[in-house]
Amino acid sequence: MQNDDWQLDDLDKRILVALQDDAARTNHELAELVHASAPTCLRRVKRLVEQGVIARQVAILNPDKVGAGLSAIVEITLDVQSTERLIEFEQLVAKEAAVQQCYRVSPGPDFVLILQVADMPAYHALAHRLFAAHANVRNVRSFFSILRSKFETRIAV
């Protein structure tokens, strides 16, 4: 049910801001917060999901509390950049749980990956599986976080 002519109105935006802050609110709590009736709020959220504006609702975990305290930003350059080889690499990293994000970028490297692993040995094992063992990977450049001063998932609407 995709309608490209549909636009977000002020109520939709208030709902989205509130859900990005805390998606665990009940519909009644959300409705009260955004100044709408509960049935209207429920219909709006359902429409936002159907339209793909709300992609999914998840719990955001503290990496240190679940044994994944090492963050890495990794630049990958491939030897061959044909569409097929780019897609092949994307499919490879999509299977790896420690790869949280994968971006095909330009200019510069072909990909930038955001990884969350337990520690340096876990990173080395992952790097071997994904990069060293993959014949089309020409260059890997990794950056390791020493402090995460900001982490945000909200998008301004």
C-alpha positions as CSV (number, residue, x, y, z in Angstrom):
1,M,0.0,0.0,0.0
2,Q,2.5,2.6,-1.2
3,N,1.2,6.1,-2.1
4,D,3.9,8.4,-3.3
5,D,1.6,11.4,-3.2
6,W,0.9,11.0,0.6
7,Q,2.7,13.5,2.8
8,L,3.5,13.5,6.5
9,D,1.3,16.0,8.4
10,D,2.0,17.6,11.8
11,L,0.3,14.8,13.7
12,D,2.4,12.2,11.8
13,K,5.5,14.0,12.6
14,R,4.6,14.3,16.3
15,I,3.9,10.6,16.4
16,L,7.3,9.8,14.7
17,V,9.2,12.0,17.1
18,A,7.5,10.4,20.1
19,L,8.1,6.8,18.8
20,Q,11.7,7.5,18.1
21,D,12.1,8.6,21.7
22,D,10.3,5.5,23.1
23,A,8.5,3.0,20.9
24,A,7.5,1.0,23.9
25,R,4.7,3.4,24.9
26,T,1.2,2.1,24.8
27,N,-1.1,3.5,22.2
28,H,-3.0,5.5,24.9
29,E,0.2,7.0,26.2
30,L,1.3,7.9,22.7
31,A,-2.1,9.4,21.9
32,E,-2.0,11.5,25.0
33,L,1.5,12.7,24.3
34,V,0.8,13.7,20.7
35,H,-2.7,15.2,21.5
36,A,-4.8,12.8,19.5
37,S,-7.5,10.3,20.3
38,A,-6.3,6.7,20.8
39,P,-8.2,5.4,17.7
40,T,-6.7,8.2,15.5
41,C,-3.3,7.5,16.8
42,L,-3.6,3.8,16.2
43,R,-4.8,4.4,12.6
44,R,-1.9,6.8,12.0
45,V,0.8,4.4,13.3
46,K,-0.7,1.6,11.2
47,R,-0.6,3.8,8.1
48,L,3.0,4.9,8.9
49,V,4.0,1.2,9.1
50,E,2.1,0.3,5.9
51,Q,3.7,3.2,4.0
52,G,7.1,2.1,5.1
53,V,7.8,5.3,7.1
54,I,8.2,3.2,10.2
55,A,10.6,0.4,9.0
56,R,10.6,-1.5,12.2
57,Q,10.5,-1.1,16.0
58,V,13.4,-2.6,17.9
59,A,15.1,-2.5,21.3
60,I,18.5,-0.8,21.3
61,L,21.0,-2.7,23.4
62,N,23.9,-1.4,25.4
63,P,26.9,-3.1,23.6
64,D,29.0,-3.2,26.8
65,K,26.2,-5.1,28.7
66,V,25.9,-7.8,26.1
67,G,29.6,-8.5,25.4
68,A,30.0,-6.5,22.2
69,G,32.1,-3.6,23.5
70,L,34.4,-3.0,20.5
71,S,33.1,-0.7,17.7
72,A,34.9,-0.6,14.4
73,I,34.4,1.5,11.3
74,V,35.9,-0.3,8.4
75,E,36.6,0.9,4.8
76,I,36.6,-1.7,2.2
77,T,38.0,-1.4,-1.4
78,L,37.3,-4.2,-3.8
79,D,39.5,-5.3,-6.7
80,V,36.7,-5.5,-9.2
81,Q,33.8,-3.1,-8.8
82,S,31.3,-4.5,-11.2
83,T,27.6,-4.5,-10.0
84,E,27.7,-8.2,-9.6
85,R,30.8,-8.1,-7.4
86,L,29.5,-5.2,-5.3
87,I,26.2,-7.1,-4.7
88,E,28.2,-10.3,-3.9
89,F,30.1,-8.4,-1.2
90,E,26.9,-6.9,0.2
91,Q,25.3,-10.3,0.5
92,L,28.4,-11.7,2.2
93,V,28.4,-9.0,4.9
94,A,24.6,-9.1,5.3
95,K,25.0,-12.6,6.7
96,E,27.3,-11.5,9.5
97,A,25.6,-10.4,12.7
98,A,28.5,-8.2,13.8
99,V,28.1,-6.0,10.7
100,Q,25.5,-3.5,11.9
101,Q,25.6,-1.2,8.9
102,C,26.9,-1.5,5.4
103,Y,27.2,1.5,3.1
104,R,28.2,1.6,-0.6
105,V,30.0,4.9,-0.8
106,S,31.6,7.2,-3.4
107,P,34.3,8.6,-3.7
108,G,36.9,6.7,-1.8
109,P,36.5,3.1,-0.7
110,D,33.7,1.0,-2.1
111,F,32.1,0.3,1.3
112,V,32.0,1.6,4.8
113,L,31.0,-0.9,7.5
114,I,30.0,-0.4,11.1
115,L,30.9,-3.4,13.2
116,Q,30.2,-4.3,16.8
117,V,32.3,-7.2,18.2
118,A,33.3,-8.5,21.6
119,D,37.0,-7.6,21.4
120,M,40.1,-7.5,19.2
121,P,40.3,-11.3,18.8
122,A,36.7,-11.3,17.6
123,Y,37.5,-8.5,15.2
124,H,40.4,-10.5,13.8
125,A,38.3,-13.6,13.3
126,L,35.6,-11.6,11.5
127,A,38.2,-9.8,9.4
128,H,39.7,-13.1,8.3
129,R,36.2,-14.5,7.4
130,L,35.0,-11.5,5.6
131,F,38.0,-9.7,4.2
132,A,41.2,-11.9,4.1
133,A,39.4,-15.0,2.8
134,H,37.5,-13.0,0.2
135,A,39.6,-12.8,-3.0
136,N,37.9,-9.6,-4.3
137,V,38.9,-7.5,-1.2
138,R,41.9,-5.3,-2.2
139,N,42.1,-3.0,0.8
140,V,40.8,-2.9,4.4
141,R,41.2,0.2,6.6
142,S,39.8,-0.1,10.1
143,F,39.2,2.5,12.8
144,F,38.4,1.5,16.4
145,S,36.3,3.6,18.7
146,I,38.0,4.6,21.9
147,L,34.9,6.6,23.1
148,R,31.4,6.8,21.8
149,S,30.4,10.4,22.7
150,K,27.1,10.2,20.7
151,F,24.9,7.5,19.4
152,E,21.6,8.4,18.1
153,T,19.0,6.5,16.0
154,R,16.4,9.3,15.6
155,I,15.9,11.1,12.3
156,A,14.7,14.7,12.3
157,V,11.2,14.9,10.8
